[in-house]
Amino acid sequence: MIGRTRQRGFSLLEMVVAIAILGVSLGMLYQAAGGATRSISTTEDYAYAVSMAQSLLANYSAVPAEGVAQQGSTDDGYYWQVKSEPVSGPNDEQTALHKIDVWVRWGDERPREVHLPSVVAVEAPSGDF
């Protein structure tokens, strides 16, 4: 009987399986990296919107007695809106406070929004002296 000699190395089938496993692994790695990038971008958008809303709220730390209704937009696609209304006390009596709502919206494909509600003082009327 003639003995069979063993070949060293990998067979073609083993190489095809190894490349298929490598391809699937790289595809999963690519998706994970892409998801992390999108997550960072979304976080930056939210941080910018919250900062803008806080800044708008600081601008309206006191409002006129008739209230505020303002809106606008930025060059980079953020839309903001500020509205206030009087706060009624017990028995519907008028108070020197207004409820103020600040919204910042952005995104065309997936619209997103930040809403900051607060209560602010009514501006003292300017008297003639």
MOQUI-V190306 format. One record per residue. N is the residue number from 1. RES is the residue in one small letter. SS is DSSP state (A for helix, B for strand, O for the rest). PSI is psi in degrees with one decimal (NA if undefined). Layout:
BEGIN
N|RES|SS|PSI  N|RES|SS|PSI
END
This chain:
BEGIN
1|m|O|136.9  2|i|O|128.1  3|g|O|143.4  4|r|O|136.1  5|t|O|137.5  6|r|O|136.9  7|q|O|145.1  8|r|O|151.5  9|g|O|-171.9  10|f|O|149.3  11|s|O|167.4  12|l|A|-40.6  13|l|A|-42.8  14|e|A|-38.8  15|m|A|-41.9  16|v|A|-43.3  17|v|A|-42.8  18|a|A|-41.5  19|i|A|-37.1  20|a|A|-43.7  21|i|A|-41.6  22|l|A|-42.8  23|g|A|-44.2  24|v|A|-42.0  25|s|A|-43.7  26|l|A|-37.2  27|g|A|-42.6  28|m|A|-39.3  29|l|A|-40.9  30|y|A|-43.7  31|q|A|-41.0  32|a|A|-42.4  33|a|A|-40.3  34|g|A|-40.5  35|g|A|-39.4  36|a|A|-39.1  37|t|A|-43.8  38|r|A|-38.8  39|s|A|-41.7  40|i|A|-41.7  41|s|A|-42.7  42|t|A|-40.7  43|t|A|-41.4  44|e|A|-40.0  45|d|A|-45.2  46|y|A|-42.6  47|a|A|-41.7  48|y|A|-43.3  49|a|A|-41.7  50|v|A|-42.1  51|s|A|-42.0  52|m|A|-43.7  53|a|A|-41.5  54|q|A|-38.5  55|s|A|-42.8  56|l|A|-40.9  57|l|A|-39.1  58|a|A|-34.6  59|n|A|-29.0  60|y|O|50.5  61|s|O|-17.9  62|a|B|139.6  63|v|B|155.8  64|p|O|159.5  65|a|O|-31.7  66|e|O|-8.9  67|g|O|-176.2  68|v|O|139.7  69|a|B|95.6  70|q|B|151.2  71|q|B|162.0  72|g|B|-173.8  73|s|B|163.6  74|t|O|167.4  75|d|O|-23.8  76|d|O|21.0  77|g|O|19.0  78|y|O|133.4  79|y|B|135.0  80|w|B|155.1  81|q|B|136.6  82|v|B|127.2  83|k|B|144.4  84|s|B|156.9  85|e|B|151.4  86|p|B|148.4  87|v|B|127.0  88|s|B|138.7  89|g|O|-169.5  90|p|A|145.4  91|n|A|28.7  92|d|A|30.4  93|e|O|148.5  94|q|B|142.2  95|t|B|172.7  96|a|B|33.3  97|l|B|150.9  98|h|B|140.8  99|k|B|127.9  100|i|B|137.3  101|d|B|130.7  102|v|B|124.5  103|w|B|140.7  104|v|B|124.6  105|r|B|149.4  106|w|B|166.2  107|g|O|126.6  108|d|O|-44.8  109|e|O|-49.0  110|r|O|91.5  111|p|O|136.7  112|r|B|161.8  113|e|B|143.5  114|v|B|132.9  115|h|B|123.1  116|l|B|108.0  117|p|B|152.8  118|s|B|176.7  119|v|B|130.7  120|v|B|163.7  121|a|B|155.0  122|v|B|138.0  123|e|O|140.1  124|a|O|136.1  125|p|O|140.8  126|s|O|123.5  127|g|O|152.5  128|d|O|122.1  129|f|O|NA
END
